[in-house]
Amino acid sequence: MPPLSHRSVLPVVVVLLMIVEVVVVGVVLWPRGDDDLEYGPGPIALQSMPSAPGERWKLTAEDVLGADEPADERASISIKAQSDDVVVVVGAAEPHARTTTLAAVDVQSGKVLWSRREAGHWADCAVGDGPTLACTKNVRLSGDVVARVSFFDLASGAERVVQTVRVHGTPSIVSVDDGFVVAVPRDSGVGLREEGPVPDRGAATVDRRPLITRFEPTGQRSWSVNGSTGERTVRSVIGSRVIVMESDDGAVSFYRADTGTLVHREPTSMAPSCGAPDEVTGMMVCTSIVGQPSRPNYLLYEGGFAVDPAGGSPVTVTYDETGRRTGRLIGWRLAEGADFPRERPLVDPESIPVVSGRKVGVVTADTGALRWTRAVTGDGIAKVRALDERHVAVGTSEFGPGDAYSETWRLIDAATGESGGTVTSNFGAWLFGFDGRRLLFAGDPAEHQRPNAPRLTAFDGENGSRRWTIDPADRDAGWQQVGRVLYSVGSTGYGPGWIARYAS
């Protein structure tokens, strides 16, 4: 879930460095980072919305659960996976229901194509070739909590194969080329949701060295390896031949998806994270969160990955899928965080977004060389985000009287650096998505936290003019992009859950 506030305020040590002189300014309150990355755009365009989108269909928790399983304000529905034509959802009558319902829904009509009610709670799902749907959950086997992976025919819902991973922990799953990868951390504190809240067992010893397993679309195991201690969640994107294991402390490890071979590991660092030196003064601003390590940043692209190491001076390093370094760009950091909207495609290896102080640019993966750079103005550090294979958005922030805050975004051609129109938003609205021509902003500019009221506004990327605005009636709803489809997700915690598809 996205954070309740855009500006997670934590104590940070800010250090100004100038060649050999180091001046410690002190401990101040400083925004931890750009939390928009948790619910902002990924490099995939939404379906075109030249006019204000309307509700095409709406599906409630009751619709999925059926009349024989009464639902009240605790009922929920959540999106687990999506193909081009089908969105996979899970409905539960209440948080600790004994059974839940897995259902496939036609993206165009909202019709439930099939549903299956089973004991337990599904943790996650992914769609692969076949088309095959693979879903994970925890179950009890001979009294022990283990992970189970079920493989379904996406068209009919028929269960093809069930595999058991005899590890106690919450499983995560990703789709990779012609298969799936499942990771299960060894965590004895994990219980079954259908059995109720897990009691506090005190300071139990936890071995979180995960078991990572690849399965073919048929459900056959391809390989299994033990990850490093602390690794918990597997990440990847369709088309990548690399999977990423994220650790509890923020370290990341990169594995070959075809063999499970570890090719690179990027640790955290207690050293301050520094920006590029100011071109006029030569000063460099370094920050660190008191008592917490800085984390590396990474992006995946076809044929490899890029890493922005934790701590120290800015540098972006590119690698191929074998872990061989292909480029090193000193003075620049990756502009994107480890932001993985479900099923997003790869970043273009020719247009990896990077920043250096008040400059932005894109770098090529095979050489690590800059294709173009652009200077920007504003009070805050420049931002640049990949929107699709052809466009990036460049943004800056400014602070005004009374702590007024605004962001200005400009659409840029990723190949040439040529600029389009500009859009300025106040703090309460944030860049949400892109439909190939229009920049979409979510939220109410007058609000003082993010996310907030689910207003959605589109601006023309070429000239910055406002094209349309919609205000859904339910202020407790939020927007969610899954693939190229826009959904409104409503009333979580305030009534029976629902999802609605929006389109022009």
Secondary structure, 3 states (H helix, E strand, C coil): CCCCCCCCEEEEEEEEEECCEEEEEEEEEEECCCHHHHCCCCCCCCCCCCCCCEEEEEEEHHHHHCCCCCCCCCCEEEEEEECCCEEEEEEECCCCCCEEEEEEEECCCCCEEEEEEEECCEEEEEEECCCEEEEEEEEEECCEEEEEEEEEECCCCCEEEEEEECCCCCCEEEEECCEEEEEECCCCCCCCHHHCCCCCCCCCCCCCCCEEEEECCCCCEEEEEECCCCEEEEECCCCCCEEEEEECCCCEEEEECCCCCEEEEECCECCCEECCCCCCCCCEEEEEECCCCECCEEEEECCEEEEECCCECCEEEEEECCCCEEEEEECCEECCCCCCCCCCCCECCCCEEEEECCEEEEECCCCCCEEEEEECCCCCCCEEEECCCCEEEEEEEEEEHHHEEEEEEEEEECCCCCEEEEEEEECCCEEEEECCCEEEEECCCCCCCCCCCCCEEEEECCCCCEEEEECCCCCCCEEEEECCEEEEEECCCCCCCEEEEEEC
